[in-house]
Amino acid sequence: MTTTLTPVLTRGWDEADSFTLAGYQRGGGYRALRKALAMPPDDLVQMGKDSGLRGRGGAGFPAGMKWAFIPQGDGKPHYLVVNADESEPGTCKDVPLMMANPHVLIEGIVISSYAIRANHAFIYVRGEVLHVVRRLQDAVREAYEAGFLGSDILGSGFDMELTVHAGAGAYICGEETALLDSLEGYRGQPRLKPPFPAVAGLYACPTVVNNVETIASVPGIIDRGADWFADMGTEKSKGHGIFSLSGHVTRPGQYEAPLGITLRELLEMAGGVRKGHRLKFWTPGGSSTPILTDEHLDVPLDYESVGAAGSMLGTRALQIFDETTCVVRAVLRWSEFYAHESCGKCTPCREGTFWLKQIVARLEKGDGTEEDIERIVEISKNMFGRSFCALGDSLISPIGSSVKYFRDEYIQHFEHGGCPFDPAASTLWAGQE
């Protein structure tokens, strides 16, 4: 397994016109679409399976298998919905991808829609990122004008419509069924499953919901072959992915590499933790994943290895925190986020996130007790697996792992009568003149 960077989706991001149709085609853009439209749709689904591509939105479900779940010959319209509602703290790969290379997403959408026999697709993007919405709309317009969208695409007889839909801004709409409710015009709240979207999704019709990076990876697989993709990564976590490094790192940014690379290797390429400091803790997949420490620097960043280490790969949002960071304050900020974003549909999440936020806030102020630490652990256990969707579990992850690795730090707060950390020391400008 190679551990060098593999710029596939990020190739050409430094070119001034990378987001235009001309810039995309200069690098071979839409070549895969021509190849795909000459193949039977079922062969494309099989290529998705053979490649080992897994969902890049966090869950890691095999994409080809999800496509195969769509019933054929059912007489209903089929839909493809791209989940571009990126909003979890630390997760920041899909927005730059859509800004720098929207056409790779569009090409992937047309190929994937053809594979599942869908004639209408949607990109559900956050309304707050207006610059991304506009860029996508411009790219879609270019694709229509060039004949890559619309009727009889490239003379193949395949018709395809693509709609860019701007959401109203709710973290819960990153959950696929809440996204579908929002897309239909309802308040975004998760649905009871089954039925699953593959059977009854958008407008009660068979629907595939995939993440931006998942669909954007499809043209490369079709163009270069399933074996090319499967040769990267690990045995069960194949291919390349974008790793987002942020926080106390010398050169934060997007690093595209094979799955299975380690944080130690990524930090070496990123210049390490900021000068004069050391790694304290980090998230492998955004704020919804259990935190890890410097003991886990050499854990391969694939789904199985990160899971065995007690966390989740998630969206590969690697938030780096050095020794100046108060872990209790970091957990409090995440607690405030999840309590605010809970849709309120189910009691465990609605009430649990509210009470966890209150107790963590008390601990951070130094007014808590040892019993409060036990209380947040107990509430977390009662919430786990009992909420309608994964939002409730998302807050449990950083709370439980922070108590596991930094229980003494929680105790220091109420023994000290307040936070023992200087909040200014953890800022990125600390120590600069």
Summary of the structure (lengths in Angstrom):
residues: 433
radius of gyration: 22.1
end to end distance: 43.6
largest distance: 73.4
contacts: 1540
relative contact order: 0.12
helix: 46%
strand: 14%
